[in-house]
Amino acid sequence: MFKTTVKIDGMMCSMCEAHVNDAVRKKLPVKNVKSSHKTGETVIISEEEFSADVINSALEDTGYTVLEVRSEPYNKQGFFHRHRPGRG
């Protein structure tokens, strides 16, 4: 699984967040997507890694500008997972 963080310019409110989330869900096979106009970020959890071109294509008709795309491996932590110092 992958966590893709997208910096987006132009989100001003919760309706903007919903608009971006809907656009991502309609065009990409994602497990979860969450946007924040306060941080200007959208976080996507997916089985596959998406390139910046794929993200830009998914959001090109929304009116928002993609500034940066970062992907990293994502390990889902269970509900009862506790981090123990020194154990990773």
Secondary structure by P-SEA (a helix, b strand, c coil): cbbbbbbbcccccaaaaaaaaaaaaacccccbbbbbccccbbbbbccccccaaaaaaaccccccccccccccbbbbbccccccccccc
